[in-house]
Amino acid sequence: MNNYNGNRLNFNGNYHDDNLNGYASGMALATKILIIKWLKEIMKLIKKLKIGLDGKHIIVKNVFLEDKLGKFIGLMFSEREKAPILLFEMKKPASIHSFFVFFPFIALWLDDKNHVVKWKIVRPFTFYVSCKGKFSKIIEVPISRRHYDIVKLIVGERFKN
């Protein structure tokens, strides 16, 4: 009985598949690896971000710094409990919207020293939200069980789980 199925190790110790299906699955794996690398470049994780709010300091953990594409997408099409906290650095004043965001979130406008200039609860499918003060960063915090502690610190006791 011949047990050869077209798969073998080559001289470099790498797995090789003689079948076309193996080639296709190898291409899919390579594509997945490229997408993961691309996402890691786009979404840079900041472990802790210290922000000032009403004279006190708040530590926001696991904030993703977004690039140009991330600024366009933001929280759109995210699930409430899986949505991360996003940080956008702005070179010039900009407004935000919540089209295709199916849950409310808190928008925080920060100055250069990470002090909150303004915050607002943004409802789903809001056309235009802006800040008249001078700011250099925007943080979007999804209102969810996952981010309950930070939401409670910002909003206060008005927030009910």
Secondary structure, DSSP 8 states (H G I E B T S, - for coil): -----SEEE-TTS-EEE-SHHHHHHHHHHHHHHHHHHHHHHHSEEEEEEEEEETTEEEEEEEEEEE-HHHHHHTTTT--TTT--EEEEE-SS---B--TT--S-EEEEEE-TTSBEEEEEEE-TT-S-B---S--SEEEEEE-SSTTHHHHHHHH-TT---
